[in-house]
Amino acid sequence: MDLTSIPLRKMILKEKYGEKLPEKSIMKASSDHHAKRRPRPCGLTIHPAIGCVNQCIYCYIQDMGYNFNNITPYGLSGAEMVYALLSNPYFMPTINGTYIAIGSVTEPFHERVKGKTMEYIKAFEELGNPVQFSTKEYIDEELAKKIAQIKIPISPLITIVTLKSKNVLEPKAPDIELRIKTIRNLRAEGLKPMVFIRPIIPGITDNEAEEIIDEAKRAGAVGIVAGSLRLTRSIMERMSKLGLDVKFIREAVEGEGAWKAKRRIMEIAEERGLKAFPSSCCANAYVSGTTCINLCKNAIREVPKANVEDVRNLVKNIVGKRVRDVIFNDNSIRILMEEKLTRREKDILKYDLRVILRRIISIV
Ligand code: SF4
């Protein structure tokens, strides 16, 4: 695909959705936070629901103001969500565009919201972006088939951080056997599920890592993503109430041990012949066959071909301003602007060009 045409594709799609959506939907979608947020390192996170009822002890959503007692489907329809994304200046469509990540602050396949999640993923088909979801829910054969029929790269992450202490750590989340069956069902449909070993809880996950990986491999997982634990005051309080050794966990998370544990878990997976990634975006890159938007060495393939004229056209199409000079280095591009950019324009341009060109961008 001609990379310079990506911003134009975005404009054409936005116009198309603008014509088919009623004015009220356009207003709702353009003022939604999905239309404004800067993507996180793993891509743009999409929230198909508000809140989560699984009450995992290590979960940070309460600290972000989300509810632990209720889960409600998000208020935008699939088409409205697409319009919101196309209104977001940091979002670029197509397989070479922004990675989409679903499930960071909710359980996307909870019974009450899985319809909304599927509506969104189906709607993203026209955008073409690589989509990733993380879940602890049971995805049955029928749902796995529906997911596999959607014609965009989809990277499923199935969270398992313990086999033995699930009832303590994730009291209301689905049983591990169901998650293992989810991996099996997704694999049977030709998808590439990975086990999401995040967070690594010191003294629990690291001790059970071999068993988790073996179970996941038997079910058909193609790899693992290992991730660390984010400790907040409320998470520590919850852990303490359950009798976990918070002092030990805190020291392990804050010291060098956290990285060592992650490294070791990745080594175990590799020894078993599985792919092992330190972040979820690497799995999204692997499944979609694209160079990681974070340019990390774990997944980098090759930077797309581009020349000075391509960069000039992209800058013009993204911020409508002229370029004086473009200097290519190995994996980076330095752009000297003819016209001055505002701070926000610079931020948007840097991010968008980084996504489209998969290089480090500097603008002066
Ligand atoms: S399933 Fe995910 S979002 Fe829900 S409580 Fe557990 S960690 Fe938090």
Boltz pocket constraint, residues with backbone or C-beta under 6 A from the ligand:
constraints:
  - pocket:
      binder: B
      contacts: [[A, 52], [A, 53], [A, 54], [A, 55], [A, 56], [A, 58], [A, 59], [A, 60], [A, 61], [A, 103], [A, 104], [A, 105], [A, 106], [A, 107], [A, 136], [A, 173]]
      max_distance: 6.0
